[in-house]
Amino acid sequence: MLTAVGIARGVEVTAADIGLIGRDRELAGLSQLVDEPPAASRVQVLLGEPGVGKTALLAELTRRARSTGLQVLSVTGRVSERDLAFAGLHQLLRPVVDRLPALPGRQAKALLNAFALTDDPVPPDALLTGIAVLTLLSAVADESPLLVVVDDGQWLDRASLDSLAFAVRRLDTEPLVLLFAARGPSAPTGFDRDFDELKVPPLDTPQAGRLLDKQPRPPHGRAREHVLIQADGNPLALIELSKVIAADPGAGRRWTAEPLPLTERLTHVMADQFGVLAPSARAALLLAAVADSPGVAARIPGVGATSLAPAERAGLIRVDESGPQFTHPLIRAAVYHAVPFAERAAAHRVVAEVLRDRPDRRGWHLATAALEPDERLAALLEDTAMQAQRRGGAAAAARALERAAELSPAEADQARRLLAAAGLALAAGQADWVQDLARQVLAVTADPQLRLAARARIGWALVWSNQHAAALSTLLAVVEGATPDLPVVAWDAIGLAATVAYQSGAAADRIAVVRTLDRLSEPVQPPADWPVGLADEQRVWVRACVEPLTAHTKGVDALHRIAAGRVTDLAKVGASAWLLDETQLAVDLLRDALSRLRAPGLSGASGAALSALEWACIDSGRWDEALAAAREAADAAAAYRMEIVAATADLCTATISALRGEYEEIPKLLASAGTSTDAREYRSIAARARHAAGLSAFAQGNFGLAYAQLRQLFDQTGAPVHHHVSYLAIADLGAAAVRAGRRSDAKTLVERALAPVEETSGPRLHQLAARARALLAESSNAEAYFDRGLAEADGEQWPFERAQLRLDFGEWLRRQRRINEAKPVLASALETFRRLGAAPWSRRAETELRACGVAEPVTTTSTDPLAELTAQQREIVILAARGLTNPEIGDRLFLSPRTVASHLYRAFPKLGVAGRHQLRDLTDPPHGS
């Protein structure tokens, strides 16, 4: 029967007896999710203190869902499984695990590997595991509407939480509802934003009184007042404290004399209930508490229905065919901590004996029972960590190694294991933990190589936690300390330091990195782990990050020498090409890099390459490819917790939305990027956001706001907020200034800004500078600047910027009444804008051409049959036309098959087709057509 709010001594209180008292409002809202099969996906988070009734609400909603025909998958987090990779996800999906072979091949392999259900392990890949969960849940929901229930989500292991959060954020039209309950004021990371939240409140005084009246021995008078005050509306407390005061009327006076937090008070009450049991019942109940799993407890000799009967009569535990289950997690915690460590340790050793077939669980039980260093146990936990790592559970592996280090008798083994744990904690995205582990390494070893490696880990962690100043000083110290004995460490650290300096944009940071680079030399005798070309590639990367304009020519020459030979790090060299405005080379190298980084197990390293490709594609007019890269980057960022990658993807999408006149999502995208990063630490991100906001305002005709946004990219002296990004907006700043009536102010600012960089920069900035000056010049002087900009032959590499220049020149020619000269210039600009889908700029060009007497400006019908589709619909249609099935497309684009089908359904009417068999003719028309 459904347990509503608790168990009275000797009497089970059920929903049929008392219902869910005081939860009418919560049930009225939540039941709408399950009373009818859902038409689309919904996620609902329930939060509240222990004992407030979250589990009872979930139970009632589960009952209602089953009565309306919904399938149910459920999981309850357990303290003992927090460090077991994918334990929670396996429990949730166990009823449907037989469907894994039907998933796309690499997804099935990833999930089987995560669950340790394969004899052919593959490299762990959080992205593939997440999309496999999405595809599986979508397939189950397609068969019949589905309810997914997660209780005590705060205790799910990190790998399970991450995979489940990744999947549910990509649900769309699937008939699926997920209910996620957790203790406390906020949900675990992954479920802590963007989802509907319901904070389950305590019962008010009349409701609490009704619940007390339903108890077998309800308190009265002063005793009732004591219970109401102490319980403070908590249903579990009301039930448990009423039982205590019924047996001991004087307990209320002691509660008043000894104030305790509610949870601690309940724990004391439950420990007292445990203490009065017979010794055999206490022993059996302790073993069940240590096992923390009905299935495991049922395997322990002496733990059965007979031995647990007294505890069951006391309402501490329930026993059914699955094994013994505590009626509330607080009871299990109270029992566990009610005995001395020696008794708990003995119980852990008993449980370990029945888990010889589960070495990961057995290792943790033995480790929990240990007080002294023990190399045998340390090695066992290290093996457990390796298993977790192979399955993709980085956090679980790090915890196992951290405990293995604590049990290591030798300092060398302790330091080695702590350092390995720090590396895994970094992969899990837990920067504070990385620093703690690395500092423990520094405390236990004098080995210079281990100490340097630990400092390098701290540097990485500081970067991840947005502490750029501390990160930079730490990394530069690593460079100095690693030279010359550890050249690979030194050169890797200088590369990361350059990344930090680029993101911060601070002049002092960039100077410090260049000075450190100048003191760094290649090893005379390269070590065995020295990658070919490492020093040359890192030098180009560092210079591109800190001096993309002032050392442009020198950097480009070195870049082409490297690209002409064997490139070791395609992503880094490709990103260098992007920063140096060698845009086509950047796109080629980054595409090649990503084709390798998309292999299973490598997708976590793809974030930086995708971020660079996004901007390179925007610059080169490949906007749909940029959006595709941004979506892929957002998926990778979600799977691997890369906030800067996520922010960059949002800004890329916002920028293209502004250029195409799709304004609705821009504020949300900019806000999302802003919450992920600190504008003072990440000036590159702040500058990109200003540029996108300025473009959006300009496109909508709000020139004052556009100027206000773009003006903030430079200070009062003309110095850029960011040494690279600010300059990319300088022509847009000029355009906004003219229309906002700020020509004079902007002219002075632009000249001051360009003075330090113009002589050393490349053709892109020359073109942008020419456009800015032409717009801000007196009309009689403007043509020379326009001519100078259009004379840059390389300017065609950046089609939108070139088309802007032509549009402004065409407008100027028309105002000079040079109509025949203006027409071809404007027509060329319009052709580019239409090809890119830059609707606001297309409208301007069309208006100018009409003013020139061109009634129907050039061709208004697009030759691209897919032009009316969104970028994602285009991707899906093209893949469908190539013969890929919906699951295969979903696997490629990290979407559920149902979402793919939904996009195709919406695309077909726009294309004028009835089915996918007609798509090939649209995407690959016959020759001569």
Sequence and secondary structure as in RCSB ss.txt:
>XXXX:A:sequence
MLTAVGIARGVEVTAADIGLIGRDRELAGLSQLVDEPPAASRVQVLLGEPGVGKTALLAELTRRARSTGLQVLSV
TGRVSERDLAFAGLHQLLRPVVDRLPALPGRQAKALLNAFALTDDPVPPDALLTGIAVLTLLSAVADESPLLVVV
DDGQWLDRASLDSLAFAVRRLDTEPLVLLFAARGPSAPTGFDRDFDELKVPPLDTPQAGRLLDKQPRPPHGRARE
HVLIQADGNPLALIELSKVIAADPGAGRRWTAEPLPLTERLTHVMADQFGVLAPSARAALLLAAVADSPGVAARI
PGVGATSLAPAERAGLIRVDESGPQFTHPLIRAAVYHAVPFAERAAAHRVVAEVLRDRPDRRGWHLATAALEPDE
RLAALLEDTAMQAQRRGGAAAAARALERAAELSPAEADQARRLLAAAGLALAAGQADWVQDLARQVLAVTADPQL
RLAARARIGWALVWSNQHAAALSTLLAVVEGATPDLPVVAWDAIGLAATVAYQSGAAADRIAVVRTLDRLSEPVQ
PPADWPVGLADEQRVWVRACVEPLTAHTKGVDALHRIAAGRVTDLAKVGASAWLLDETQLAVDLLRDALSRLRAP
GLSGASGAALSALEWACIDSGRWDEALAAAREAADAAAAYRMEIVAATADLCTATISALRGEYEEIPKLLASAGT
STDAREYRSIAARARHAAGLSAFAQGNFGLAYAQLRQLFDQTGAPVHHHVSYLAIADLGAAAVRAGRRSDAKTLV
ERALAPVEETSGPRLHQLAARARALLAESSNAEAYFDRGLAEADGEQWPFERAQLRLDFGEWLRRQRRINEAKPV
LASALETFRRLGAAPWSRRAETELRACGVAEPVTTTSTDPLAELTAQQREIVILAARGLTNPEIGDRLFLSPRTV
ASHLYRAFPKLGVAGRHQLRDLTDPPHGS
>XXXX:A:secstr
  EEEEEETTEEEEHHHH  TT HHHHHHHGGGTSS  SS EEEEEEE TTSSHHHHHHHHHHHHHHTT EEEEE
E  GGGTTSTTHHHHHHHGGGGGGGGGS HHHHHHHHHHTT  SS     HHHHHHHHHHHHHHHHHHS EEEEE
ESGGGS HHHHHHHHHHHTT  S SEEEEEEEESSS  TTSSSSSEEEE     HHHHHHHHHTSSS   HHHHH
HHHHHHTT HHHHHHHHHHHHH TTHHHHHHHS   HHHHHHHHHHHHHHTS HHHHHHHHHHHHH SHHHHHTS
TT SHHHHHHHHHTTSEEEETTEEEESSHHHHHHHHHTS HHHHHHHHHHHHHTTTT HHHHHHHHHHT  S  H
HHHHHHHHHHHHHHHHT HHHHHHHHHHHHHT SSHHHHHHHHHHHHHHHHHTT HHHHHHHHHHHHHH   HHH
HHHHHHHHHHHHHHTT HHHHHHHHHHHHHHHTTT HHHHHHHHHHHHHHHHHH  HHHHHHHHHHHHT    SS
  TT  TTHHHHHHHHHHHHH TTTTHHHHHHHHHHHHTS  S HHHHHHHHHHTT HHHHHHHHHHHHHHHTST
T GGG HHHHHHHHHHHHHTT HHHHHHHHHHHHHHHHHHT HHHHHHHHHHHHHHHHHHT  TTHHHHHHHHHH
HS TTT HHHHHHHHHHHHHHHHHTT HHHHHHHHHTTB TTS BSSTTHHHHTHHHHHHHHHHTT HHHHHHHH
HHHHTTTTTT  HHHHHHHHHHHHHHS HHHHHHHHHHHHT GGGGGSHHHHHHHHHHHHHHHHHTT HHHHHHH
HHHHHHHHHHHT HHHHHHHHHHHHHTT SS S  S S TTTTS HHHHHHHHHHHTT  HHHHHHHHT  HHHH
HHHHHHHHHHHT SSGGGHHHHHS  TT 
